[in-house]
C-alpha cells in the first residue's frame, strides 16, 4: 500500500492557539486543559444485557498554566491581590484551521481555586498551574 503524505493538510499546533483570560489575550500561557464529563450508566432489567441508559449531571473542569509574571500581573489587578477574589470570567480558546476558519471554545464562569507556587533548582522558566472552577464549556 502506498501512502500519500499530507493527505489532510496541516494539523493544529500550539502556535495556532490564542487564549483570552479576563478579556485579554495571554502571551505567557504554556498550557490550557478543559473537559466535560457526563455521568451515565447502563440500566439493567430482564436478562443480562442493558435495556436502557441513565444519564446524570454534566461536570466541567479546566486549568491553565501561566508564566509567573502573568500570574503576578493578574494579582495586581485582583481585589485585595487575591486571585480567588476575581469575579467569574470566561476563558476563550481559539485556533485557526488551514482554511482560515476559527474554532472557538469558551470555558464559562471560571474562578481560580487557589494561588500557589512551586519552583525547583534547574528551572528555566517559572510557571504556575492554576486549577479553575468551571460551570460549563461552550464547544462552538
Phi, psi and omega in degrees: 000135180259131179260136176261122180291153176056041178301318183261009179077208183278141178262168179291151176216166181304327181292346177273349188270134171239131180239128176252127176238130183056035176082002182237140174293138183250118179279328185268038177259135183246347181197145170222134181226135177204150180200159171236139175232142175242131174294132176205151178207156174285144177250129184253143175227231179293142178085189184250013178243154179297145177254348180194181175229144175250143183236138180242213187289156175255126179245135177247148177214164179187166175204159173227148173247127183236150169294148188299330178293330175292320179296316180297323177294321176296318180296326180295332180265348185284147174301128180059017181072012183257118179300325181290348178267356177293129179299163181310141180215162176259147170249121182252122179249123182227142173215151187260137176278169179300328181280356178099354176289145179253126176262130184234131172241134180243119177271113194266145170053053183278149170224141172287131182272340182200168173226107184220166177222149174207115180231154178216164180302141180089351179299132177267346176212155179250109180235155184232125174271127186239114179284140182247143167270125190233139176276313179193175181234133173262115182261097182290000000 
